[in-house]
Amino acid sequence: MLVYLIPIFAVASIGLLLSTVTRNSAAAVVGTLMVSLLLQLVGILPGLGGVRPYLLSTQFDAWQGFLRTPVDWAPIVRAAWVCSLYAVPSVVAAALVFLRRDVAGG
């Protein structure tokens, strides 16, 4: 289950970024859904097979490495660093936007 949570945290960080930038929870939910659907659409396009291993939607299959004997750690490690490429910039950008905002109301 923890391996499956890695890409979920990346999707949540994109949602956090959209929520912080738009200041609207509904826009963040719809935007996150649209980003996820766009990544899945890019994954099924026939000419973009080389991009597929680096898409966030592909990383949800990393848990299947535990079903092999011996355990195949390659997809799990790849999922960790690919998801961090999506999550870290999103969280940093959300933090920068949030820090520039007057949240105290004063």
Secondary structure, 3 states (H helix, E strand, C coil): CHHHHHHHHHHHHHHHHHHHHHCCHHHHHHHHHHHHHHHHHHHHCCCCCCCHHHCCHHHHHHHHHHHCCCCCCHHHHHHHHHHHHHHHHHHHHHHHHHHCCCCCCC
